[in-house]
Amino acid sequence: QVQLVESGGGLVQPGGSLRLSCVASGSIFAVWAMAWYRQTPGKERELVARVINGGRTEYSSAVKGRFTVARDNAKNTAELQMNDLKPEDSAVYSCRGDGDARGAGFHSWGQGTQVPVSS
């Protein structure tokens, strides 16, 4: 079983910055990808940013140029640096990890962390 835990959420003013962290633990053999998603009430969860093996990154058009995703493969962690935050970035941000857990694939989610952007 693989668990993901996020941290770093909280209230931030428009134009401010925040860094989210995600740690994956458990019987992990390899992590193929780690991603950040966000969801607001009444809307579907959307992909924010993803980093896959080899270091390739992908971003949604809404955050490209403002957010940066990074992984530490040795520690099974991922971070999301969010700059120039806007009220429309307010959401619950969740981390997702996909990989191999001792011969079985895993696709695990963290519990989510709230990021309200407001003055």
N, CA, C and O atoms as CSV, one atom per row, in Angstrom:
chain,resi,resn,atom,element,x,y,z
A,1,GLN,N,N,0.847,-1.188,0.000
A,1,GLN,CA,C,0.000,0.000,0.000
A,1,GLN,C,C,0.886,1.242,0.000
A,1,GLN,O,O,1.882,1.318,0.720
A,2,VAL,N,N,0.503,2.202,-0.816
A,2,VAL,CA,C,1.280,3.433,-0.957
A,2,VAL,C,C,0.426,4.599,-0.465
A,2,VAL,O,O,-0.737,4.738,-0.844
A,3,GLN,N,N,1.015,5.422,0.370
A,3,GLN,CA,C,0.328,6.597,0.889
A,3,GLN,C,C,1.014,7.859,0.393
A,3,GLN,O,O,2.236,7.914,0.260
A,4,LEU,N,N,0.198,8.869,0.122
A,4,LEU,CA,C,0.716,10.181,-0.259
A,4,LEU,C,C,0.180,11.213,0.734
A,4,LEU,O,O,-0.999,11.198,1.086
A,5,VAL,N,N,1.042,12.088,1.170
A,5,VAL,CA,C,0.653,13.124,2.118
A,5,VAL,C,C,1.127,14.471,1.605
A,5,VAL,O,O,2.312,14.659,1.329
A,6,GLU,N,N,0.193,15.411,1.477
A,6,GLU,CA,C,0.533,16.755,1.045
A,6,GLU,C,C,0.698,17.678,2.252
A,6,GLU,O,O,0.173,17.419,3.335
A,7,SER,N,N,1.430,18.744,2.034
A,7,SER,CA,C,1.571,19.785,3.048
A,7,SER,C,C,1.858,21.103,2.348
A,7,SER,O,O,2.230,21.131,1.175
A,8,GLY,N,N,1.678,22.193,3.085
A,8,GLY,CA,C,2.043,23.498,2.562
A,8,GLY,C,C,0.886,24.384,2.152
A,8,GLY,O,O,1.105,25.529,1.756
A,9,GLY,N,N,-0.344,23.889,2.236
A,9,GLY,CA,C,-1.476,24.716,1.863
A,9,GLY,C,C,-1.750,25.798,2.884
A,9,GLY,O,O,-1.181,25.808,3.976
A,10,GLY,N,N,-2.631,26.710,2.510
A,10,GLY,CA,C,-2.991,27.792,3.416
A,10,GLY,C,C,-3.404,29.028,2.668
A,10,GLY,O,O,-3.281,29.112,1.446
A,11,LEU,N,N,-3.905,30.002,3.433
A,11,LEU,CA,C,-4.377,31.248,2.839
A,11,LEU,C,C,-3.216,32.078,2.305
A,11,LEU,O,O,-2.193,32.239,2.970
A,12,VAL,N,N,-3.389,32.597,1.102
A,12,VAL,CA,C,-2.360,33.441,0.493
A,12,VAL,C,C,-3.057,34.577,-0.247
A,12,VAL,O,O,-4.153,34.400,-0.779
A,13,GLN,N,N,-2.423,35.732,-0.279
A,13,GLN,CA,C,-3.004,36.887,-0.956
A,13,GLN,C,C,-2.747,36.817,-2.451
A,13,GLN,O,O,-1.777,36.194,-2.882
A,14,PRO,N,N,-3.592,37.439,-3.239
A,14,PRO,CA,C,-3.339,37.496,-4.680
A,14,PRO,C,C,-1.966,38.083,-4.973
A,14,PRO,O,O,-1.555,39.073,-4.368
A,15,GLY,N,N,-1.272,37.459,-5.904
A,15,GLY,CA,C,0.079,37.874,-6.227
A,15,GLY,C,C,1.143,37.194,-5.390
A,15,GLY,O,O,2.335,37.318,-5.673
A,16,GLY,N,N,0.725,36.488,-4.375
A,16,GLY,CA,C,1.659,35.824,-3.487
A,16,GLY,C,C,2.117,34.474,-4.012
A,16,GLY,O,O,1.731,34.044,-5.099
A,17,SER,N,N,2.951,33.815,-3.214
A,17,SER,CA,C,3.518,32.524,-3.579
A,17,SER,C,C,3.274,31.506,-2.480
A,17,SER,O,O,3.089,31.847,-1.312
A,18,LEU,N,N,3.279,30.255,-2.888
A,18,LEU,CA,C,3.100,29.162,-1.945
A,18,LEU,C,C,3.766,27.929,-2.523
A,18,LEU,O,O,3.778,27.736,-3.739
A,19,ARG,N,N,4.317,27.100,-1.659
A,19,ARG,CA,C,4.926,25.857,-2.113
A,19,ARG,C,C,4.228,24.690,-1.443
A,19,ARG,O,O,4.116,24.632,-0.218
A,20,LEU,N,N,3.763,23.765,-2.261
A,20,LEU,CA,C,3.147,22.534,-1.777
A,20,LEU,C,C,4.145,21.389,-1.888
A,20,LEU,O,O,4.943,21.327,-2.823
A,21,SER,N,N,4.083,20.489,-0.920
A,21,SER,CA,C,4.959,19.323,-0.935
A,21,SER,C,C,4.129,18.054,-0.835
A,21,SER,O,O,3.044,18.053,-0.253
A,22,CYS,N,N,4.641,16.990,-1.399
A,22,CYS,CA,C,3.965,15.696,-1.379
A,22,CYS,C,C,5.011,14.613,-1.138
A,22,CYS,O,O,6.045,14.572,-1.805
A,23,VAL,N,N,4.730,13.753,-0.191
A,23,VAL,CA,C,5.638,12.650,0.117
A,23,VAL,C,C,4.905,11.330,-0.089
A,23,VAL,O,O,3.815,11.128,0.446
A,24,ALA,N,N,5.502,10.439,-0.862
A,24,ALA,CA,C,4.945,9.104,-1.070
A,24,ALA,C,C,5.716,8.110,-0.222
A,24,ALA,O,O,6.946,8.129,-0.182
A,25,SER,N,N,4.980,7.241,0.455
A,25,SER,CA,C,5.635,6.245,1.303
A,25,SER,C,C,4.912,4.910,1.177
A,25,SER,O,O,3.773,4.840,0.716
A,26,GLY,N,N,5.597,3.860,1.597
A,26,GLY,CA,C,5.028,2.522,1.507
A,26,GLY,C,C,5.971,1.605,0.757
A,26,GLY,O,O,7.170,1.865,0.653
A,27,SER,N,N,5.414,0.538,0.243
A,27,SER,CA,C,6.216,-0.470,-0.444
A,27,SER,C,C,6.437,-0.072,-1.905
A,27,SER,O,O,5.932,-0.708,-2.830
A,28,ILE,N,N,7.199,0.987,-2.075
A,28,ILE,CA,C,7.404,1.546,-3.399
A,28,ILE,C,C,8.651,0.952,-4.029
A,28,ILE,O,O,9.730,0.974,-3.438
A,29,PHE,N,N,8.495,0.422,-5.229
A,29,PHE,CA,C,9.646,-0.041,-5.987
A,29,PHE,C,C,10.104,1.040,-6.964
A,29,PHE,O,O,11.301,1.264,-7.145
A,30,ALA,N,N,9.142,1.701,-7.585
A,30,ALA,CA,C,9.473,2.774,-8.526
A,30,ALA,C,C,8.267,3.701,-8.665
A,30,ALA,O,O,7.119,3.266,-8.581
A,31,VAL,N,N,8.547,4.969,-8.878
A,31,VAL,CA,C,7.494,5.956,-9.136
A,31,VAL,C,C,7.644,6.426,-10.569
A,31,VAL,O,O,8.688,6.961,-10.941
A,32,TRP,N,N,6.621,6.233,-11.371
A,32,TRP,CA,C,6.683,6.634,-12.777
A,32,TRP,C,C,6.371,8.110,-12.960
A,32,TRP,O,O,6.985,8.793,-13.780
A,33,ALA,N,N,5.414,8.586,-12.190
A,33,ALA,CA,C,4.973,9.970,-12.353
A,33,ALA,C,C,4.367,10.477,-11.061
A,33,ALA,O,O,3.778,9.722,-10.287
A,34,MET,N,N,4.525,11.770,-10.846
A,34,MET,CA,C,3.823,12.433,-9.750
A,34,MET,C,C,3.179,13.679,-10.323
A,34,MET,O,O,3.758,14.385,-11.149
A,35,ALA,N,N,1.971,13.926,-9.862
A,35,ALA,CA,C,1.195,15.010,-10.450
A,35,ALA,C,C,0.421,15.754,-9.370
A,35,ALA,O,O,0.153,15.229,-8.289
A,36,TRP,N,N,0.078,16.965,-9.693
A,36,TRP,CA,C,-0.768,17.796,-8.841
A,36,TRP,C,C,-2.063,18.088,-9.585
A,36,TRP,O,O,-2.058,18.469,-10.755
A,37,TYR,N,N,-3.169,17.900,-8.877
A,37,TYR,CA,C,-4.491,18.210,-9.391
A,37,TYR,C,C,-5.139,19.211,-8.445
A,37,TYR,O,O,-4.687,19.395,-7.315
A,38,ARG,N,N,-6.190,19.850,-8.913
A,38,ARG,CA,C,-6.949,20.736,-8.044
A,38,ARG,C,C,-8.435,20.608,-8.361
A,38,ARG,O,O,-8.829,20.238,-9.467
A,39,GLN,N,N,-9.235,20.924,-7.368
A,39,GLN,CA,C,-10.680,20.829,-7.532
A,39,GLN,C,C,-11.366,21.893,-6.700
A,39,GLN,O,O,-10.985,22.150,-5.558
A,40,THR,N,N,-12.389,22.515,-7.287
A,40,THR,CA,C,-13.237,23.462,-6.585
A,40,THR,C,C,-14.656,22.897,-6.562
A,40,THR,O,O,-15.000,22.064,-7.400
A,41,PRO,N,N,-15.477,23.338,-5.619
A,41,PRO,CA,C,-16.832,22.797,-5.508
A,41,PRO,C,C,-17.613,22.930,-6.807
A,41,PRO,O,O,-17.643,23.993,-7.427
A,42,GLY,N,N,-18.237,21.846,-7.201
A,42,GLY,CA,C,-19.064,21.853,-8.394
A,42,GLY,C,C,-18.314,21.650,-9.691
A,42,GLY,O,O,-18.920,21.608,-10.762
A,43,LYS,N,N,-17.006,21.524,-9.606
A,43,LYS,CA,C,-16.201,21.339,-10.816
A,43,LYS,C,C,-15.441,20.027,-10.746
A,43,LYS,O,O,-15.194,19.493,-9.665
A,44,GLU,N,N,-15.073,19.516,-11.910
A,44,GLU,CA,C,-14.273,18.298,-11.957
A,44,GLU,C,C,-12.829,18.600,-11.571
A,44,GLU,O,O,-12.327,19.710,-11.748
A,45,ARG,N,N,-12.192,17.579,-11.044
A,45,ARG,CA,C,-10.779,17.732,-10.702
A,45,ARG,C,C,-9.976,17.912,-11.991
A,45,ARG,O,O,-10.213,17.219,-12.981
A,46,GLU,N,N,-9.036,18.837,-11.972
A,46,GLU,CA,C,-8.253,19.122,-13.171
A,46,GLU,C,C,-6.764,18.976,-12.887
A,46,GLU,O,O,-6.283,19.261,-11.790
A,47,LEU,N,N,-6.059,18.527,-13.905
A,47,LEU,CA,C,-4.610,18.400,-13.805
A,47,LEU,C,C,-3.980,19.786,-13.802
A,47,LEU,O,O,-4.296,20.627,-14.644
A,48,VAL,N,N,-3.090,20.011,-12.852
A,48,VAL,CA,C,-2.365,21.273,-12.765
A,48,VAL,C,C,-0.970,21.122,-13.368
A,48,VAL,O,O,-0.562,21.903,-14.227
A,49,ALA,N,N,-0.248,20.105,-12.903
A,49,ALA,CA,C,1.119,19.909,-13.365
A,49,ALA,C,C,1.527,18.467,-13.091
A,49,ALA,O,O,1.019,17.822,-12.174
A,50,ARG,N,N,2.452,17.979,-13.905
A,50,ARG,CA,C,2.889,16.598,-13.771
A,50,ARG,C,C,4.362,16.502,-14.135
A,50,ARG,O,O,4.837,17.203,-15.028
A,51,VAL,N,N,5.072,15.638,-13.444
A,51,VAL,CA,C,6.465,15.355,-13.791
A,51,VAL,C,C,6.615,13.845,-13.879
A,51,VAL,O,O,6.252,13.117,-12.954
A,52,ILE,N,N,7.155,13.383,-14.999
A,52,ILE,CA,C,7.276,11.950,-15.235
A,52,ILE,C,C,8.730,11.547,-15.304
A,52,ILE,O,O,9.623,12.394,-15.262
A,53,ASN,N,N,8.968,10.243,-15.411
A,53,ASN,CA,C,10.338,9.744,-15.492
A,53,ASN,C,C,11.098,10.461,-16.591
A,53,ASN,O,O,10.581,10.715,-17.679
A,54,GLY,N,N,12.315,10.771,-16.276
A,54,GLY,CA,C,13.138,11.516,-17.225
A,54,GLY,C,C,13.074,13.003,-16.981
A,54,GLY,O,O,13.814,13.780,-17.585
A,55,GLY,N,N,12.172,13.397,-16.082
A,55,GLY,CA,C,12.105,14.804,-15.721
A,55,GLY,C,C,11.204,15.652,-16.585
A,55,GLY,O,O,11.137,16.868,-16.404
A,56,ARG,N,N,10.508,15.032,-17.524
A,56,ARG,CA,C,9.619,15.831,-18.379
A,56,ARG,C,C,8.451,16.360,-17.563
A,56,ARG,O,O,7.868,15.643,-16.751
A,57,THR,N,N,8.120,17.618,-17.789
A,57,THR,CA,C,7.033,18.257,-17.054
A,57,THR,C,C,5.919,18.695,-17.999
A,57,THR,O,O,6.144,18.991,-19.172
A,58,GLU,N,N,4.725,18.723,-17.449
A,58,GLU,CA,C,3.555,19.188,-18.198
A,58,GLU,C,C,2.747,20.105,-17.293
A,58,GLU,O,O,2.657,19.875,-16.087
A,59,TYR,N,N,2.161,21.145,-17.875
A,59,TYR,CA,C,1.390,22.106,-17.110
A,59,TYR,C,C,0.079,22.410,-17.821
A,59,TYR,O,O,-0.014,22.344,-19.047
A,60,SER,N,N,-0.925,22.742,-17.030
A,60,SER,CA,C,-2.149,23.225,-17.641
A,60,SER,C,C,-1.891,24.645,-18.149
A,60,SER,O,O,-1.003,25.342,-17.659
A,61,SER,N,N,-2.660,25.045,-19.110
A,61,SER,CA,C,-2.459,26.379,-19.675
A,61,SER,C,C,-2.747,27.461,-18.632
A,61,SER,O,O,-2.215,28.568,-18.716
A,62,ALA,N,N,-3.590,27.138,-17.653
A,62,ALA,CA,C,-3.967,28.128,-16.640
A,62,ALA,C,C,-2.819,28.488,-15.706
A,62,ALA,O,O,-2.810,29.568,-15.116
A,63,VAL,N,N,-1.854,27.586,-15.571
A,63,VAL,CA,C,-0.785,27.826,-14.599
A,63,VAL,C,C,0.594,27.924,-15.237
A,63,VAL,O,O,1.560,28.283,-14.563
A,64,LYS,N,N,0.699,27.615,-16.509
A,64,LYS,CA,C,2.002,27.610,-17.174
A,64,LYS,C,C,2.657,28.977,-17.062
A,64,LYS,O,O,2.041,30.006,-17.336
A,65,GLY,N,N,3.913,28.963,-16.654
A,65,GLY,CA,C,4.633,30.210,-16.478
A,65,GLY,C,C,4.576,30.755,-15.057
A,65,GLY,O,O,5.368,31.622,-14.686
A,66,ARG,N,N,3.643,30.246,-14.268
A,66,ARG,CA,C,3.514,30.696,-12.875
A,66,ARG,C,C,3.841,29.585,-11.871
A,66,ARG,O,O,4.362,29.851,-10.788
A,67,PHE,N,N,3.535,28.360,-12.236
A,67,PHE,CA,C,3.768,27.223,-11.348
A,67,PHE,C,C,4.946,26.403,-11.861
A,67,PHE,O,O,5.198,26.337,-13.065
A,68,THR,N,N,5.659,25.782,-10.933
A,68,THR,CA,C,6.763,24.894,-11.281
A,68,THR,C,C,6.659,23.616,-10.467
A,68,THR,O,O,6.543,23.654,-9.242
A,69,VAL,N,N,6.700,22.488,-11.157
A,69,VAL,CA,C,6.638,21.187,-10.481
A,69,VAL,C,C,8.010,20.535,-10.531
A,69,VAL,O,O,8.733,20.654,-11.520
A,70,ALA,N,N,8.359,19.840,-9.445
A,70,ALA,CA,C,9.657,19.171,-9.388
A,70,ALA,C,C,9.525,17.893,-8.566
A,70,ALA,O,O,8.647,17.770,-7.711
A,71,ARG,N,N,10.413,16.953,-8.843
A,71,ARG,CA,C,10.451,15.674,-8.115
A,71,ARG,C,C,11.835,15.438,-7.554
A,71,ARG,O,O,12.841,15.881,-8.108
A,72,ASP,N,N,11.859,14.721,-6.428
A,72,ASP,CA,C,13.098,14.173,-5.903
A,72,ASP,C,C,12.916,12.664,-5.943
A,72,ASP,O,O,12.250,12.089,-5.082
A,73,ASN,N,N,13.505,12.027,-6.939
A,73,ASN,CA,C,13.278,10.598,-7.138
A,73,ASN,C,C,13.788,9.770,-5.966
A,73,ASN,O,O,13.185,8.757,-5.611
A,74,ALA,N,N,14.879,10.188,-5.375
A,74,ALA,CA,C,15.468,9.427,-4.278
A,74,ALA,C,C,14.569,9.441,-3.047
A,74,ALA,O,O,14.545,8.475,-2.284
A,75,LYS,N,N,13.841,10.518,-2.851
A,75,LYS,CA,C,13.008,10.658,-1.662
A,75,LYS,C,C,11.534,10.411,-1.943
A,75,LYS,O,O,10.719,10.444,-1.021
A,76,ASN,N,N,11.178,10.166,-3.191
A,76,ASN,CA,C,9.768,9.982,-3.582
A,76,ASN,C,C,8.911,11.178,-3.158
A,76,ASN,O,O,7.834,11.020,-2.584
A,77,THR,N,N,9.406,12.342,-3.448
A,77,THR,CA,C,8.672,13.561,-3.123
A,77,THR,C,C,8.448,14.396,-4.371
A,77,THR,O,O,9.158,14.266,-5.368
A,78,ALA,N,N,7.453,15.246,-4.288
A,78,ALA,CA,C,7.178,16.192,-5.362
A,78,ALA,C,C,6.799,17.520,-4.734
A,78,ALA,O,O,6.210,17.563,-3.654
A,79,GLU,N,N,7.137,18.589,-5.409
A,79,GLU,CA,C,6.799,19.915,-4.935
A,79,GLU,C,C,6.119,20.695,-6.050
A,79,GLU,O,O,6.366,20.473,-7.236
A,80,LEU,N,N,5.264,21.607,-5.638
A,80,LEU,CA,C,4.622,22.508,-6.589
A,80,LEU,C,C,4.844,23.923,-6.078
A,80,LEU,O,O,4.267,24.328,-5.069
A,81,GLN,N,N,5.674,24.659,-6.773
A,81,GLN,CA,C,5.932,26.055,-6.447
A,81,GLN,C,C,4.920,26.901,-7.216
A,81,GLN,O,O,4.875,26.865,-8.446
A,82,MET,N,N,4.122,27.649,-6.490
A,82,MET,CA,C,3.066,28.443,-7.113
A,82,MET,C,C,3.362,29.922,-6.891
A,82,MET,O,O,3.425,30.386,-5.753
A,83,ASN,N,N,3.541,30.646,-7.971
A,83,ASN,CA,C,3.839,32.076,-7.917
A,83,ASN,C,C,2.726,32.873,-8.576
A,83,ASN,O,O,1.950,32.352,-9.377
A,84,ASP,N,N,2.669,34.156,-8.217
A,84,ASP,CA,C,1.671,35.050,-8.802
A,84,ASP,C,C,0.271,34.428,-8.714
A,84,ASP,O,O,-0.451,34.346,-9.708
A,85,LEU,N,N,-0.081,34.008,-7.542
A,85,LEU,CA,C,-1.357,33.327,-7.367
A,85,LEU,C,C,-2.524,34.273,-7.589
A,85,LEU,O,O,-2.462,35.457,-7.255
A,86,LYS,N,N,-3.582,33.726,-8.156
A,86,LYS,CA,C,-4.782,34.482,-8.470
A,86,LYS,C,C,-5.965,33.869,-7.718
A,86,LYS,O,O,-5.924,32.697,-7.345
A,87,PRO,N,N,-7.013,34.657,-7.499
A,87,PRO,CA,C,-8.191,34.100,-6.804
A,87,PRO,C,C,-8.732,32.837,-7.481
A,87,PRO,O,O,-9.245,31.945,-6.804
A,88,GLU,N,N,-8.622,32.756,-8.790
A,88,GLU,CA,C,-9.124,31.580,-9.500
A,88,GLU,C,C,-8.257,30.348,-9.286
A,88,GLU,O,O,-8.631,29.254,-9.711
A,89,ASP,N,N,-7.118,30.500,-8.641
A,89,ASP,CA,C,-6.300,29.343,-8.274
A,89,ASP,C,C,-6.785,28.698,-6.978
A,89,ASP,O,O,-6.307,27.627,-6.603
A,90,SER,N,N,-7.714,29.329,-6.303
A,90,SER,CA,C,-8.240,28.770,-5.058
A,90,SER,C,C,-8.859,27.412,-5.317
A,90,SER,O,O,-9.700,27.265,-6.205
A,91,ALA,N,N,-8.444,26.415,-4.543
A,91,ALA,CA,C,-8.929,25.054,-4.757
A,91,ALA,C,C,-8.342,24.140,-3.689
A,91,ALA,O,O,-7.496,24.547,-2.893
A,92,VAL,N,N,-8.805,22.911,-3.691
A,92,VAL,CA,C,-8.139,21.858,-2.932
A,92,VAL,C,C,-7.149,21.197,-3.882
A,92,VAL,O,O,-7.527,20.684,-4.935
A,93,TYR,N,N,-5.901,21.216,-3.504
A,93,TYR,CA,C,-4.832,20.655,-4.331
A,93,TYR,C,C,-4.478,19.264,-3.801
A,93,TYR,O,O,-4.246,19.073,-2.607
A,94,SER,N,N,-4.445,18.307,-4.720
A,94,SER,CA,C,-4.143,16.922,-4.356
A,94,SER,C,C,-2.974,16.407,-5.165
A,94,SER,O,O,-2.786,16.760,-6.330
A,95,CYS,N,N,-2.208,15.579,-4.525
A,95,CYS,CA,C,-1.060,14.949,-5.163
A,95,CYS,C,C,-1.450,13.534,-5.594
A,95,CYS,O,O,-2.190,12.836,-4.899
A,96,ARG,N,N,-0.941,13.134,-6.741
A,96,ARG,CA,C,-1.183,11.769,-7.223
A,96,ARG,C,C,0.138,11.150,-7.625
A,96,ARG,O,O,0.973,11.790,-8.265
A,97,GLY,N,N,0.317,9.901,-7.245
A,97,GLY,CA,C,1.511,9.171,-7.628
A,97,GLY,C,C,1.149,7.885,-8.353
A,97,GLY,O,O,0.208,7.190,-7.968
A,98,ASP,N,N,1.899,7.571,-9.403
A,98,ASP,CA,C,1.696,6.341,-10.165
A,98,ASP,C,C,3.034,5.613,-10.257
A,98,ASP,O,O,4.067,6.209,-10.564
A,99,GLY,N,N,2.987,4.312,-9.984
A,99,GLY,CA,C,4.244,3.578,-10.054
A,99,GLY,C,C,4.075,2.107,-9.790
A,99,GLY,O,O,3.005,1.533,-9.994
A,100,ASP,N,N,5.148,1.511,-9.334
A,100,ASP,CA,C,5.221,0.068,-9.096
A,100,ASP,C,C,5.461,-0.160,-7.605
A,100,ASP,O,O,6.433,0.331,-7.031
A,101,ALA,N,N,4.549,-0.917,-6.993
A,101,ALA,CA,C,4.695,-1.255,-5.579
A,101,ALA,C,C,4.900,-2.756,-5.463
A,101,ALA,O,O,3.944,-3.522,-5.337
A,102,ARG,N,N,6.142,-3.155,-5.506
A,102,ARG,CA,C,6.505,-4.568,-5.336
A,102,ARG,C,C,5.772,-5.465,-6.323
A,102,ARG,O,O,5.183,-6.477,-5.943
A,103,GLY,N,N,5.815,-5.085,-7.577
A,103,GLY,CA,C,5.243,-5.924,-8.621
A,103,GLY,C,C,3.815,-5.595,-9.000
A,103,GLY,O,O,3.308,-6.117,-9.993
A,104,ALA,N,N,3.164,-4.754,-8.246
A,104,ALA,CA,C,1.800,-4.332,-8.569
A,104,ALA,C,C,1.782,-2.822,-8.777
A,104,ALA,O,O,2.395,-2.072,-8.018
A,105,GLY,N,N,1.083,-2.394,-9.797
A,105,GLY,CA,C,1.005,-0.960,-10.045
A,105,GLY,C,C,0.202,-0.255,-8.973
A,105,GLY,O,O,-0.739,-0.826,-8.422
A,106,PHE,N,N,0.565,0.981,-8.674
A,106,PHE,CA,C,-0.235,1.780,-7.754
A,106,PHE,C,C,-0.578,3.106,-8.393
A,106,PHE,O,O,0.179,3.650,-9.197
A,107,HIS,N,N,-1.723,3.605,-8.019
A,107,HIS,CA,C,-2.223,4.907,-8.472
A,107,HIS,C,C,-2.891,5.521,-7.248
A,107,HIS,O,O,-4.080,5.310,-7.006
A,108,SER,N,N,-2.130,6.267,-6.492
A,108,SER,CA,C,-2.577,6.734,-5.178
A,108,SER,C,C,-2.735,8.237,-5.124
A,108,SER,O,O,-2.042,8.992,-5.806
A,109,TRP,N,N,-3.673,8.642,-4.285
A,109,TRP,CA,C,-3.953,10.058,-4.082
A,109,TRP,C,C,-3.670,10.449,-2.639
A,109,TRP,O,O,-3.819,9.646,-1.717
A,110,GLY,N,N,-3.264,11.687,-2.465
A,110,GLY,CA,C,-3.185,12.245,-1.138
A,110,GLY,C,C,-4.540,12.749,-0.702
A,110,GLY,O,O,-5.511,12.687,-1.457
A,111,GLN,N,N,-4.603,13.245,0.512
A,111,GLN,CA,C,-5.888,13.663,1.081
A,111,GLN,C,C,-6.278,15.067,0.616
A,111,GLN,O,O,-7.433,15.465,0.769
A,112,GLY,N,N,-5.359,15.801,0.068
A,112,GLY,CA,C,-5.640,17.149,-0.418
A,112,GLY,C,C,-5.292,18.213,0.600
A,112,GLY,O,O,-5.328,17.982,1.808
A,113,THR,N,N,-4.954,19.382,0.088
A,113,THR,CA,C,-4.645,20.518,0.951
A,113,THR,C,C,-5.307,21.763,0.366
A,113,THR,O,O,-5.260,21.998,-0.841
A,114,GLN,N,N,-5.913,22.538,1.225
A,114,GLN,CA,C,-6.692,23.701,0.799
A,114,GLN,C,C,-5.781,24.891,0.517
A,114,GLN,O,O,-4.880,25.204,1.294
A,115,VAL,N,N,-6.039,25.546,-0.617
A,115,VAL,CA,C,-5.306,26.764,-0.967
A,115,VAL,C,C,-6.321,27.838,-1.331
A,115,VAL,O,O,-6.783,27.892,-2.471
A,116,PRO,N,N,-6.670,28.687,-0.380
A,116,PRO,CA,C,-7.531,29.830,-0.690
A,116,PRO,C,C,-6.667,31.034,-1.048
A,116,PRO,O,O,-5.712,31.352,-0.340
A,117,VAL,N,N,-7.001,31.694,-2.138
A,117,VAL,CA,C,-6.278,32.888,-2.557
A,117,VAL,C,C,-7.244,34.066,-2.423
A,117,VAL,O,O,-8.199,34.203,-3.187
A,118,SER,N,N,-6.970,34.894,-1.446
A,118,SER,CA,C,-7.903,35.982,-1.149
A,118,SER,C,C,-7.205,37.086,-0.377
A,118,SER,O,O,-6.276,36.837,0.391
A,119,SER,N,N,-7.668,38.309,-0.594
A,119,SER,CA,C,-7.140,39.423,0.175
A,119,SER,C,C,-7.998,39.671,1.414
A,119,SER,O,O,-7.708,40.579,2.194
